[in-house]
Amino acid sequence: MMFMSLLCLLGDVPELDSQELLRFGANDDEHFIWNDVRVSLAVNDQHILICDPRDNRLLAFDHQGNFLRQLVREGQGPAESQGLMAVQILGDGSLCVLDLRGGIKPVVMTFDAELEYQSSYANERQAIVLSASASPMDGTWLSFEVQANKAKNTMLYETRLSNSNMDVLAEFNQTVGRKADQSRFQDPEYWVSRIAQQLKLLYQRLPVFTFDHQGHGLIALGDQYSITVIDAKGQVITTIAGPGKILLESEESRAAMLDSLLEAIAADPEIAEIVTPSVVRQAVVEAELAPVQPLIYSLVPRSDGSIFVVRDVHHARGINRADLINRKGQLLAQWTLSNHAMTRLTPAGYMPKMTTLGDKVFSLQTLESGDMQVVVYNVSLRQR
């Protein structure tokens, strides 16, 4: 390890060796067409699951890329969803699935190891869940949520640790923002300030979280190369400090990020005519963003304890680069992929597009057509 640390200091970091094993998706069968930026995947040694929030579909495939069955579809009955958010495969092969009913009410569905629907539990609390990830050990949830404080006319953004029924156990990284004011929705100046606030969150305080294969929560903020490791009760176990080299963001990449923001705005007919490109440009000026990238976009743990830290994202070209670090924060290798293969900007922030199983990496890659494919790699450290 001393030799690897010396390589990091000298800037001679090995690139990870990878071999493509399988590629499927983006064909004429509707079950193989996924083209929403929020699509995610989960895997175990038997199944590859595709979670498609736009169509409220949960699809199961085998490890040869053959379609097996649709587990969840749109609706309000058993095994049906109105706001599909996330899925996790637990150690015994069973599934936990998070659905957000009415946009504010979390519902957890469970399936057995044979992929048969078992139950649904509707939590009584209300919150806007922007993103979520579950522990592979016991279905504990980490989520990024927004809660309105009517008395103070503010919005509270925070990371929450919840049990398998979405009862809150602990809260982290609170950020307060202004509450939406519908009476000013027709005022461009209002949107300049509001979008500037969201851009600051996106670049500086956006939480990044997941669970490792042992069920420990991993939490970071985008502007710090530091990962907090927590147990199932939310107690801090340790902190991992990584190399943390600041990377500049090209004008081309930032322009592409802003184009993605404008596309999301254009999809909302209530504000599309008010929030013009000029309004967004003014918001960028007001936010006073430095021309640097966030230090962490997403975290992808491996079973050996190492962690892929996605920290270089080119929005225009779809090139992603990750550091592979150990639990001491030492840089083991780097890996570069195209087609937005590691993380993707969504309306709620950055969503991981990779997961791991042993020496295999499973990636959701976006083609030029906008359709996605699952690509499976075998990866190893390059011998020197």
DRENGURO-625978 format. One record per residue (C-alpha): x, y, z; residue number from 1. Coordinates in pm, 1 decimal, decimal comma, padded with zeros to 6 digits, m for minus. Layout:
<<X Y Z> NUM>
...
//
This chain:
<<00000,0 00000,0 00000,0> 1>
<<00294,9 00233,1 00056,5> 2>
<<00384,4 00184,3 m00309,9> 3>
<<00027,9 00275,6 m00414,2> 4>
<<00035,6 00588,3 m00197,7> 5>
<<00362,2 00691,6 m00362,5> 6>
<<00204,2 00647,4 m00705,8> 7>
<<m00080,2 00878,9 m00600,6> 8>
<<00167,0 01146,2 m00491,8> 9>
<<00351,0 01119,6 m00820,2> 10>
<<00026,1 01137,7 m01017,7> 11>
<<00088,6 00791,4 m01173,7> 12>
<<m00241,4 00624,4 m01081,5> 13>
<<m00320,0 00297,0 m01261,5> 14>
<<m00631,0 00271,2 m01475,4> 15>
<<m00864,3 m00014,0 m01385,2> 16>
<<m00863,9 m00311,5 m01621,9> 17>
<<m01212,1 m00398,6 m01748,4> 18>
<<m01360,8 m00655,9 m01983,7> 19>
<<m01712,7 m00624,1 m02123,4> 20>
<<m01911,1 m00943,1 m02055,7> 21>
<<m02268,9 m00860,8 m02155,1> 22>
<<m02477,4 m00586,8 m02312,6> 23>
<<m02856,0 m00579,9 m02350,8> 24>
<<m03144,2 m00335,6 m02391,1> 25>
<<m03262,0 m00079,4 m02648,7> 26>
<<m03425,3 m00332,0 m02880,6> 27>
<<m03778,4 m00357,3 m03022,8> 28>
<<m03929,3 m00535,3 m02719,6> 29>
<<m04100,7 m00284,1 m02486,9> 30>
<<m03947,7 m00454,5 m02182,7> 31>
<<m03600,9 m00364,6 m02315,5> 32>
<<m03674,0 00005,2 m02372,4> 33>
<<m03581,8 00239,7 m02084,1> 34>
<<m03510,3 00603,3 m02160,0> 35>
<<m03571,9 00805,6 m01844,5> 36>
<<m03277,9 00963,5 m01656,7> 37>
<<m03416,2 00825,9 m01325,6> 38>
<<m03393,3 00458,7 m01427,3> 39>
<<m03183,2 00254,7 m01181,5> 40>
<<m03081,2 m00108,0 m01135,1> 41>
<<m03021,9 m00362,9 m00860,2> 42>
<<m02852,3 m00702,1 m00888,6> 43>
<<m02778,6 m01026,5 m00706,2> 44>
<<m02635,1 m01353,3 m00832,6> 45>
<<m02969,0 m01451,2 m00989,9> 46>
<<m03143,0 m01137,7 m01110,3> 47>
<<m03090,1 m00797,2 m01269,5> 48>
<<m03373,1 m00558,2 m01182,4> 49>
<<m03459,4 m00242,6 m01375,8> 50>
<<m03653,0 00024,4 m01185,4> 51>
<<m03827,9 00257,7 m01433,6> 52>
<<m04001,2 00546,0 m01248,8> 53>
<<m04149,8 00713,8 m01555,4> 54>
<<m04366,6 00412,4 m01640,7> 55>
<<m04381,3 00277,4 m01282,4> 56>
<<m04229,6 m00051,7 m01395,6> 57>
<<m04004,9 m00294,4 m01211,6> 58>
<<m03859,7 m00546,6 m01457,8> 59>
<<m03661,3 m00865,1 m01384,1> 60>
<<m03393,9 m01014,9 m01612,4> 61>
<<m03151,8 m01305,6 m01574,7> 62>
<<m02773,8 m01277,1 m01605,1> 63>
<<m02786,6 m01359,6 m01976,0> 64>
<<m03005,4 m01054,2 m02035,5> 65>
<<m03328,3 m01250,2 m02087,7> 66>
<<m03651,5 m01088,4 m01971,3> 67>
<<m03818,7 m01286,2 m01691,4> 68>
<<m04122,5 m01089,6 m01573,8> 69>
<<m04266,2 m00751,6 m01477,1> 70>
<<m04299,9 m00724,5 m01100,2> 71>
<<m04458,3 m00379,8 m01064,1> 72>
<<m04685,0 m00186,7 m01297,9> 73>
<<m04871,2 00143,2 m01279,8> 74>
<<m05182,6 00146,4 m01063,5> 75>
<<m05314,4 00154,2 m00707,0> 76>
<<m05352,6 m00214,3 m00627,7> 77>
<<m05113,9 m00482,4 m00498,8> 78>
<<m04774,8 m00474,9 m00676,5> 79>
<<m04878,7 m00148,7 m00843,5> 80>
<<m04716,7 00192,7 m00816,2> 81>
<<m04797,6 00559,5 m00861,3> 82>
<<m04449,5 00696,6 m00788,3> 83>
<<m04185,2 00426,1 m00814,6> 84>
<<m03860,8 00543,2 m00651,4> 85>
<<m03612,0 00262,0 m00579,0> 86>
<<m03555,1 m00111,3 m00532,4> 87>
<<m03303,8 m00315,2 m00333,0> 88>
<<m03233,3 m00688,9 m00325,3> 89>
<<m03169,4 m00813,6 00028,0> 90>
<<m02924,3 m01084,7 00131,1> 91>
<<m03191,5 m01358,6 00129,1> 92>
<<m03299,8 m01263,4 m00224,0> 93>
<<m03617,1 m01081,9 m00117,8> 94>
<<m03691,9 m00729,7 m00241,0> 95>
<<m03793,0 m00398,0 m00087,5> 96>
<<m03944,7 m00140,4 m00321,3> 97>
<<m04017,5 00224,9 m00242,0> 98>
<<m04323,8 00389,3 m00394,4> 99>
<<m04428,1 00750,7 m00333,2> 100>
<<m04808,6 00775,5 m00343,2> 101>
<<m04950,0 01113,9 m00427,8> 102>
<<m04597,8 01251,0 m00436,6> 103>
<<m04576,3 01273,3 m00055,9> 104>
<<m04666,3 00938,1 00106,0> 105>
<<m04397,6 00664,5 00117,6> 106>
<<m04515,6 00307,3 00063,9> 107>
<<m04278,6 00008,9 00098,0> 108>
<<m04361,7 m00304,1 m00101,7> 109>
<<m04194,8 m00641,0 m00038,1> 110>
<<m04137,4 m00942,2 m00263,4> 111>
<<m03996,1 m01283,9 m00173,3> 112>
<<m03687,0 m01445,8 m00325,8> 113>
<<m03905,5 m01599,3 m00599,2> 114>
<<m04010,5 m01244,6 m00697,1> 115>
<<m04365,7 m01295,5 m00570,5> 116>
<<m04544,5 m00995,8 m00420,1> 117>
<<m04584,3 m01019,3 m00041,4> 118>
<<m04708,4 m00696,9 00117,1> 119>
<<m04729,1 m00316,6 00119,8> 120>
<<m04686,7 m00080,7 00412,4> 121>
<<m04800,7 00282,1 00384,9> 122>
<<m04620,9 00514,8 00624,8> 123>
<<m04837,8 00793,1 00764,7> 124>
<<m04571,9 01062,8 00753,5> 125>
<<m04561,9 01300,6 00458,3> 126>
<<m04254,0 01429,3 00278,9> 127>
<<m04124,0 01483,9 m00071,3> 128>
<<m03865,4 01209,8 m00124,7> 129>
<<m03626,1 01320,7 m00398,1> 130>
<<m03399,5 01014,7 m00395,7> 131>
<<m03356,2 00698,5 m00186,6> 132>
<<m03132,2 00396,5 m00135,3> 133>
<<m03189,0 00083,2 00077,1> 134>
<<m02950,8 m00135,8 00275,3> 135>
<<m02894,3 m00483,8 00126,2> 136>
<<m02889,0 m00623,0 00480,5> 137>
<<m03222,0 m00520,3 00633,7> 138>
<<m03400,3 m00273,9 00403,0> 139>
<<m03308,5 00033,2 00608,1> 140>
<<m03345,7 00346,5 00392,4> 141>
<<m03136,6 00655,1 00331,0> 142>
<<m03328,5 00931,4 00153,2> 143>
<<m03295,5 01294,1 00048,7> 144>
<<m03619,7 01467,3 00144,8> 145>
<<m03784,0 01808,1 00140,7> 146>
<<m04021,4 01913,3 00417,8> 147>
<<m04220,6 02239,0 00426,5> 148>
<<m04219,2 02458,1 00737,9> 149>
<<m04531,6 02668,4 00692,7> 150>
<<m04471,0 02874,4 01006,2> 151>
<<m04131,4 02994,2 00883,9> 152>
<<m04225,3 02985,3 00513,6> 153>
<<m03917,7 02772,3 00439,6> 154>
<<m03826,0 02433,7 00296,6> 155>
<<m03600,6 02195,1 00490,4> 156>
<<m03369,2 01977,2 00280,5> 157>
<<m03207,5 01687,6 00467,3> 158>
<<m03076,0 01332,7 00444,3> 159>
<<m03279,8 01090,8 00654,9> 160>
<<m03209,6 00741,0 00783,3> 161>
<<m03531,4 00538,4 00819,1> 162>
<<m03616,0 00181,3 00912,2> 163>
<<m03763,2 m00067,1 00665,6> 164>
<<m04108,6 00092,9 00709,1> 165>
<<m03970,3 00446,1 00645,6> 166>
<<m03999,5 00557,4 01010,4> 167>
<<m03727,5 00821,5 01058,0> 168>
<<m03434,1 00717,7 01281,8> 169>
<<m03182,0 00997,6 01223,9> 170>
<<m03131,7 01314,7 01020,5> 171>
<<m02819,0 01459,7 00858,3> 172>
<<m02697,2 01760,4 00659,0> 173>
<<m02989,4 01997,7 00697,2> 174>
<<m03017,1 02289,0 00455,4> 175>
<<m03289,9 02553,4 00467,9> 176>
<<m03429,4 02715,6 00154,5> 177>
<<m03716,0 02943,6 00066,6> 178>
<<m04060,6 02792,1 00027,0> 179>
<<m04219,9 02812,6 m00316,2> 180>
<<m04439,7 03121,1 m00355,2> 181>
<<m04708,5 03045,5 m00612,8> 182>
<<m04824,8 03407,5 m00607,0> 183>
<<m04492,6 03501,0 m00773,8> 184>
<<m04477,3 03221,9 m01032,1> 185>
<<m04527,8 03475,9 m01312,7> 186>
<<m04237,2 03692,5 m01191,8> 187>
<<m03906,8 03618,3 m01371,7> 188>
<<m03705,6 03777,9 m01088,2> 189>
<<m03854,9 03525,8 m00845,1> 190>
<<m03730,9 03240,9 m01063,6> 191>
<<m03383,3 03392,3 m01090,0> 192>
<<m03346,6 03373,6 m00710,7> 193>
<<m03511,9 03033,3 m00682,5> 194>
<<m03297,9 02870,0 m00951,8> 195>
<<m02984,1 03030,3 m00805,2> 196>
<<m03070,4 02865,0 m00473,5> 197>
<<m03111,8 02526,2 m00643,0> 198>
<<m02781,9 02563,6 m00830,0> 199>
<<m02598,0 02635,0 m00504,4> 200>
<<m02749,4 02318,8 m00358,1> 201>
<<m02656,0 02118,7 m00667,2> 202>
<<m02291,5 02227,0 m00661,1> 203>
<<m02223,2 02272,2 m00291,2> 204>
<<m02458,8 02093,8 m00051,1> 205>
<<m02621,0 01814,0 m00250,9> 206>
<<m02605,1 01492,1 m00044,1> 207>
<<m02457,7 01174,7 m00189,3> 208>
<<m02539,9 00847,5 m00013,3> 209>
<<m02568,3 00469,7 m00044,6> 210>
<<m02515,4 00153,2 00161,1> 211>
<<m02215,0 m00074,8 00139,3> 212>
<<m02242,7 m00454,3 00115,8> 213>
<<m02222,3 m00486,8 00495,5> 214>
<<m02521,0 m00256,3 00548,2> 215>
<<m02325,9 00052,0 00659,1> 216>
<<m02453,4 00385,2 00532,6> 217>
<<m02210,9 00599,8 00331,1> 218>
<<m02294,2 00972,1 00326,4> 219>
<<m02110,1 01262,7 00163,7> 220>
<<m02170,6 01615,2 00039,5> 221>
<<m02076,9 01715,5 m00312,4> 222>
<<m01833,8 01987,8 m00206,3> 223>
<<m01624,9 01766,2 00025,2> 224>
<<m01413,5 01459,1 m00056,5> 225>
<<m01510,4 01305,0 00275,3> 226>
<<m01737,7 01002,5 00336,5> 227>
<<m01911,1 00947,5 00670,2> 228>
<<m01978,6 00581,8 00753,8> 229>
<<m02279,0 00516,8 00981,3> 230>
<<m02435,7 00209,5 01142,5> 231>
<<m02800,5 00099,7 01123,7> 232>
<<m02893,6 00343,8 01404,9> 233>
<<m02726,4 00643,7 01243,6> 234>
<<m02421,6 00645,8 01471,2> 235>
<<m02096,3 00752,1 01303,5> 236>
<<m01845,7 00464,9 01273,0> 237>
<<m01568,1 00645,7 01090,6> 238>
<<m01490,9 00909,2 00829,1> 239>
<<m01302,8 00839,3 00505,5> 240>
<<m01107,3 01134,6 00366,2> 241>
<<m01006,5 01094,8 00001,2> 242>
<<m00749,0 01266,3 m00224,9> 243>
<<m00982,8 01556,5 m00298,4> 244>
<<m00815,6 01719,2 m00598,9> 245>
<<m01035,7 02000,8 m00729,8> 246>
<<m01134,5 01958,5 m01095,5> 247>
<<m01232,3 02247,7 m01321,4> 248>
<<m01559,2 02226,8 m01510,3> 249>
<<m01543,1 02312,2 m01878,9> 250>
<<m01778,1 02570,6 m02024,9> 251>
<<m01911,2 02301,4 m02259,0> 252>
<<m01998,8 02069,4 m01970,7> 253>
<<m02165,2 02341,0 m01761,7> 254>
<<m02364,3 02458,4 m02063,3> 255>
<<m02488,6 02101,3 m02114,1> 256>
<<m02588,3 02081,6 m01746,1> 257>
<<m02787,7 02403,0 m01783,3> 258>
<<m02948,8 02267,5 m02100,8> 259>
<<m03065,3 01966,0 m01895,8> 260>
<<m03212,6 02206,0 m01641,5> 261>
<<m03395,1 02395,6 m01916,0> 262>
<<m03533,8 02069,9 m02057,1> 263>
<<m03677,2 01983,7 m01715,7> 264>
<<m03829,6 02331,5 m01689,8> 265>
<<m03975,1 02311,8 m02040,4> 266>
<<m04161,4 01995,7 m01937,4> 267>
<<m04359,5 02198,5 m01681,0> 268>
<<m04621,1 02402,2 m01872,2> 269>
<<m04689,7 02627,4 m01570,4> 270>
<<m04345,8 02787,0 m01580,0> 271>
<<m04203,3 02707,0 m01924,7> 272>
<<m04293,5 03047,7 m02070,9> 273>
<<m04157,7 03241,6 m01772,0> 274>
<<m03831,6 03058,6 m01703,5> 275>
<<m03643,2 03136,1 m02022,6> 276>
<<m03273,0 03070,6 m02097,0> 277>
<<m03211,5 03435,9 m02003,2> 278>
<<m03360,4 03374,6 m01655,4> 279>
<<m03136,9 03070,4 m01607,1> 280>
<<m02828,0 03266,4 m01714,7> 281>
<<m02911,9 03537,6 m01461,4> 282>
<<m02953,2 03269,9 m01194,7> 283>
<<m02605,2 03135,5 m01270,5> 284>
<<m02461,0 03484,5 m01217,7> 285>
<<m02652,9 03529,7 m00890,5> 286>
<<m02542,6 03188,3 m00760,9> 287>
<<m02176,6 03293,5 m00803,0> 288>
<<m02070,0 02938,9 m00887,5> 289>
<<m01697,8 02876,2 m00911,3> 290>
<<m01589,2 02702,8 m01236,7> 291>
<<m01521,2 02375,1 m01054,0> 292>
<<m01698,1 02041,0 m01036,8> 293>
<<m01846,6 01892,6 m00719,8> 294>
<<m01587,2 01672,5 m00548,1> 295>
<<m01826,0 01375,5 m00530,3> 296>
<<m02114,4 01294,7 m00765,9> 297>
<<m02196,8 00942,8 m00647,6> 298>
<<m02064,2 00650,6 m00443,0> 299>
<<m02059,9 00286,7 m00560,9> 300>
<<m01927,3 00039,5 m00299,7> 301>
<<m01769,2 m00297,4 m00376,6> 302>
<<m01788,3 m00616,2 m00167,3> 303>
<<m01416,9 m00596,7 m00077,0> 304>
<<m01477,7 m00265,1 00101,8> 305>
<<m01335,2 m00039,2 m00169,2> 306>
<<m01553,3 00238,7 m00310,6> 307>
<<m01592,0 00390,4 m00654,9> 308>
<<m01611,5 00767,6 m00603,5> 309>
<<m01751,3 00927,6 m00919,2> 310>
<<m01590,5 01272,3 m00930,8> 311>
<<m01543,6 01376,5 m01291,8> 312>
<<m01855,9 01422,0 m01504,7> 313>
<<m01862,3 01578,1 m01850,7> 314>
<<m02230,0 01650,0 m01915,8> 315>
<<m02190,4 01726,0 m02286,4> 316>
<<m01982,2 01422,9 m02381,2> 317>
<<m02120,8 01176,6 m02128,1> 318>
<<m01773,0 01086,0 m02000,7> 319>
<<m01756,3 00978,6 m01635,1> 320>
<<m01443,5 00913,0 m01430,7> 321>
<<m01423,6 00747,2 m01090,2> 322>
<<m01159,2 00704,1 m00823,9> 323>
<<m01138,3 00362,1 m00664,0> 324>
<<m01039,3 00417,1 m00300,3> 325>
<<m00995,6 00190,6 m00000,9> 326>
<<m01133,7 00248,6 00350,1> 327>
<<m00830,0 00457,8 00439,3> 328>
<<m00905,1 00697,0 00154,8> 329>
<<m00604,3 00583,2 m00047,8> 330>
<<m00640,1 00595,2 m00424,1> 331>
<<m00610,4 00247,3 m00576,1> 332>
<<m00702,4 00313,5 m00938,4> 333>
<<m00913,3 00526,5 m01170,6> 334>
<<m01168,2 00421,9 m01429,8> 335>
<<m01319,5 00611,3 m01723,9> 336>
<<m01640,4 00521,7 m01908,3> 337>
<<m01858,1 00699,7 m02164,4> 338>
<<m02236,3 00713,1 m02219,8> 339>
<<m02312,0 00853,9 m01871,0> 340>
<<m02223,1 00507,6 m01742,3> 341>
<<m02156,4 00598,2 m01376,9> 342>
<<m02395,1 00878,4 m01284,2> 343>
<<m02657,9 01097,6 m01447,2> 344>
<<m02809,3 01434,5 m01366,0> 345>
<<m03181,6 01406,0 m01283,8> 346>
<<m03435,2 01668,8 m01168,1> 347>
<<m03357,9 01559,4 m00807,2> 348>
<<m02978,9 01559,2 m00837,4> 349>
<<m02724,6 01299,9 m00948,1> 350>
<<m02830,0 00934,9 m00964,9> 351>
<<m02579,2 00646,1 m00969,8> 352>
<<m02592,3 00433,6 m01283,5> 353>
<<m02360,8 00159,9 m01155,1> 354>
<<m02375,1 m00119,5 m00902,3> 355>
<<m02134,6 m00404,0 m00825,8> 356>
<<m02138,0 m00776,5 m00752,9> 357>
<<m01799,0 m00924,4 m00667,2> 358>
<<m01557,4 m00835,2 m00948,7> 359>
<<m01845,6 m00742,5 m01180,2> 360>
<<m01976,9 m00392,2 m01245,2> 361>
<<m02328,0 m00342,8 m01384,9> 362>
<<m02381,1 m00012,3 m01564,2> 363>
<<m02682,4 00161,9 m01719,5> 364>
<<m02550,8 00345,2 m02023,9> 365>
<<m02735,5 00606,1 m02229,6> 366>
<<m02701,8 00583,4 m02607,5> 367>
<<m02720,9 00880,2 m02846,3> 368>
<<m03084,4 00786,0 m02911,9> 369>
<<m03162,7 00837,0 m02543,0> 370>
<<m03237,1 00468,8 m02489,2> 371>
<<m03038,7 00277,6 m02226,9> 372>
<<m02850,0 m00050,0 m02217,4> 373>
<<m02722,2 m00260,7 m01930,2> 374>
<<m02350,5 m00327,8 m01973,7> 375>
<<m02169,8 m00575,4 m01748,9> 376>
<<m01792,5 m00562,6 m01693,8> 377>
<<m01540,3 m00773,9 m01512,7> 378>
<<m01290,4 m00538,0 m01345,0> 379>
<<m00952,8 m00583,0 m01178,7> 380>
<<m00658,3 m00374,5 m01064,9> 381>
<<m00393,9 m00350,3 m01335,7> 382>
<<m00076,7 m00533,1 m01245,5> 383>
<<00236,0 m00316,0 m01252,0> 384>
//
